Amino acid sequence: MTSLQTTDRAVPARPPRRQAFARVQPSLVLSWAVIAIVTAWAVAPGLFTGYNPVAGVPREKLRAPGAEHILGTDALGRDLFARIVHGAVNSLSGAFVAVAVGLLVGTAIGLIAGSTGRRTDAVLMRIVDVLLSVPSLLLSLAIIILLGFGTVNAAIAVGVTSIGRFARLSRSEVILVRRSDYVEAAFGSGGRFGAVLWRHILPNSVTSVIALAAVQFGTAILQISTLGFLGYGAPPPTPEWGLLIAEGRNYIATSWWLTTVPGLVVVLVVLAANRIGRSIGRRTI
C-alpha cells in the first residue's frame, strides 16, 4: 500500500499545455515562418519594398548591400531585394500550379488503378513507370519545347514530372483502404462503385498524398528555378528567382550578392517546405 502511494506521488501528472509546448519544435516553427514571409511577399509585395523591380537607375548599378539598398543592386541599377520580393509571386504560383497538376492527375490515376485492378491497373502503372524512368529535367525540357517558354508552361512541365510519384503513392494507399472491412461492407450493402470510391476510399487514402504534396512544393520551386536559370522560365525583365541567379552569374567575381542572395532564398524555401512536409507525413502515420 505504501509503495503504491509513493509511486503515485513520485510521478506527477504533466499539464497538457506543457506537453503541447514540449512537442513544438523550433525548426518547424521557423519553417512555417519562412513560408509565411514568402507568401506575404507574393500577396502584398508593396508592403515590403517601394522600389520598382523592373526599372532601374543606371548610376546606381552594381551597388553593394547598404543602408539604401539592403541587398544591393544589379547591373541595371535595380534593387535586388525588390526583385526577390516581387519574384516570389512567379515562383510560388508556378510551384502551386505544378503541385496541383501532379496532385490531381496523379491521384486520379492511382485511385483508378488501385480500385479497379487487373488490366486497367497494369496499363496505368506501366505508363507511370515510363514517366518515372525518364529524368525529370529531361522530361520537363521536352514538354516545354512542345508547349513553349513561360512560367505557366514551365509549371505544367514540372507538374507532369511529379505525376508518377503521386500515382504510385495514391495507388498503394487505395489498395490498403480498398481491402478494409468498412469498404467491403459498403459494397455489400448495395453501394455503387462511384459512390463508395468518393465517400470512403478517396477521403481515407488522401492524407499521405497531401504530405507528399507539401514536400513536392519545395521540389517544384527548385525545379522551376532551375528551368528559369536555363532560360526556359519567365522571360526578362520579369523577376523570377531562377532568372535572378542566371542574370548575376556573369558578375559573381565582383558582385557576389546577385547570385548568393536569391540562391539562399530558394534554399531556405525548399528546406522549409520539406520540413513541413515531413511533419505532416509523421502525423498521418
Disulfide bonds with the S-S distance in Angstrom:
none
